[in-house]
Amino acid sequence: MEEKDKHQKSSLNELIRYKSETIKDSIRLYSEQLLHINEQLIELEKKATSNHISAVQELLKNKEQELEAHLKQQPMEIQPPNTTSSQSGELAELSKKIDESKKLLQTLNETIEAKKTEHTDIKNKISLAQRLEEKIKNFEMQYSYFLSNCSDEVDSLGLKIEDIVTLNVDFTSLRKIQADLGNKDNQLMNELDIDNGNSSSVFIQKQKLESIIKESQNKLDEPTQKYHFYKKLLSEWEQKKADTIAEITKLKANISSLQNEIPNDINNLKHLRVEKTKEIFNEITKISKIYSTLYKPVQEFIDNHSLTESDFELKFEVSIDGSAVLEGILEKINQGVRGKFYGSEEGRKLLQSLIVYGRIKVQRIAAENCRVPPQF
């Protein structure tokens, strides 16, 4: 090999490592992306199984039966009691006070649920902001490593890396969001505090309203108490009815997604996985070509040397060998469990046939991309 082609490397292994280093970096990046795709596929395929869909359908069936039973349990209607003229004024005033307090209580309960939901959302956003900060810091570390890794090339070419690529990280907007989320989190924690000493707690306000309602109800006569108790039961019944209908609607939407949207998502991810695999294979092919190019002078020397006139036949051939895939996959499969790969020999033969089929597809892909397919 001529000196100009050695790139100041003292051995063939060093030269191979030098020429293939950036390609292997690309393979690692593609492999990480492929891993993420596979993780998404695993989660979606679990949801798309007939067992999972059947389980959700069973939940829907149970909820529909629950709604049917609930509709039959509507509280028996009680009419407002008739009162004498001397009682009517006082009872009417008490009833009005109770009704107004109950409306306030209902509004307060809705406010409590809304604040709980908001607090959960705030907590999730705080976690997301923290994750984002950690990811950016990881990226900064990767960038620092990139700079140090490029130093030899940049110095040799007399360049400044900052003239080619720069990284600007500004946490100002993220810090502001984190501060706002932290303040809101503290505010909601205070409002949802059940400590009796906290006057701003919505639970303390709820206790006061419930106390007012109970005190007023105790002043009512028995018929009016029964009527107000009926209205309370009716309100609770209607709320449960609305909640059950909402759950049924959600389950139906979930089933529709499992049967229609998720299969499409799975197909899209599988297509993306194939494309990502092709990209990895293309990079491996580049490394194969590096080996072929660098070993070519060695083979030419052997072919033209006097040793070739004897019975010795030395050849250097470069190929992409997928045999290690077989053992690698079998190590991750429990062949004692009944399934496609059940049985040591049967499972091995099936996997071997799949690998051979994969090799044929790889050769076809290489041909479609106008590349000479590697030898297997």
Secondary structure, DSSP 8 states (H G I E B T S, - for coil): --GGGSTT-SSHHHHHHHHHHHHHHHHHHHHHHHHHHHHHHHHHHHHTSHHHHHHHHHHHHHHHHHHHHHHTT-----------HHHHHHHHHHHHHHHHHHHHHHHHHHHHHHHHHHHHHHHHHHHHHHHHHHHHHHHHHHHHHHHHHTHHHHHHHT--GGGT-------HHHHHHHHHHHHHHHHHHHHT---TT-TT-HHHHHHHHHHHHHHHHTTS-HHHHHHHHHHHHHHHHHHHHHHHHHHHHHHHHHHHIIIIIHHHHHHHHHHHHHHHHHHHHHHHHHHHHHHHHHHHHHHHHHHHSGGGGSS-----------HHHHHHHHTT--TTSSSTT-SHHHHHHHHHHHHHHHHHHHHHHHHHTT------
